[in-house]
Amino acid sequence: MTTDRDTIDAIIYDRMFYHSENREECMKTDEIEEFDECEKAFFCIIETLDVSDKHMMESFLDSLSSKYSRINEFYFRKGLEDGVKLERLIQSWKGKK
């Protein structure tokens, strides 16, 4: 039997695969250029740090990225769960007619 969690996981996997081909669509060309410029400048600055400061900054960024990835996934999953529940509710209403 497929659980709601399995259904949500399958939907997430399918949508991520589908959209991975078009990830540039989430940012405008000027935003991509600005991001690339900032990223390049960031890595130039990181290279000037000593090893321990460099390690600290990399750890901080990894931690920050991981935190926001988990938060985004949480809200994404909750939205999908609400959508699955709503679809089932609508289907049950249609079945009663």
N, C-alpha and C positions, 0 to 999 in steps of 0.2 A: 504494500500500500504506500502510495506517495504521500508524504507529509507536506504541510504548508512550507516548512523549511526547505525541503527538497525542491518544491515548486519555485520558491523564491530564488534559491541558488541557481536553478536552471535558467530562470528568466535573466538573472544578473549575468551569468556566463554568456548567454546568447546575445544580450544587448551589448556587452563589452566587446565581444568578438565582432559584432556587426559594426559598431562605431569606431573600432580601433583603426579601421582603414581611413576614416575621415576626421581624425582628431584635430586637424588644423581648423575645422569648422567652429571650434569652441572659442577661437581667438581671431581677431581681425589681423590683417597683415601687419599694420603698424604696431599692434600689441605684441605680435611675435617678434618683430624687429627690436622693439624696446626691451622685451624680455631677454633676447639673445645678447643685446648690448650690456644689460645689467649683469647677466650671468658671466659674461666675459670679464667685466670689471671686477666682479666678486672673486673670481678665481685668481685674477692678478693680485688682489689684496691678500687672499689666503696664502699665496705663495711667498709673501713677505714675512709671514709669521714664523716664529720658531716652532719646533715640532710639537711641543706640549700645547701651545695655544692653537695650533692648526688642528690637532686632535680634538681639543675641547670644542672648537667651532664645528667641526664635522660631526661630532657626537650630538651637539645641540641641534643642528639642522636635521640630522637623522631622526632624533626624538620628536622634533616639531612636525616634521613631515609625517611620521608614523601616527602621531596624535590626530592630526587633521584628516588623515586618510581614514582612521577608525571613526571619527565623527561623521565624515561624509558618508561612509558606508552605513552607519547606524541610521541616518536620516533617509538614505536611499532605500534601505531594507524596510523601514517603517512605512514609507510611501507605497512600496510594492505590496506589503502586507495589507494595507488599507485597500489598495486596488483589488487584490484577490478577494478580500472579504466582501467588497462592494459588488464585484462580479457574481459571487455566489449568492448574495442577497437578491440581486436582480434576477438571476436564474431561478431562484426559489419562488419569487413572485410570478414569474412567467409560468412556472409549473402549476401554480394554484389556479390559473385562469382556465 
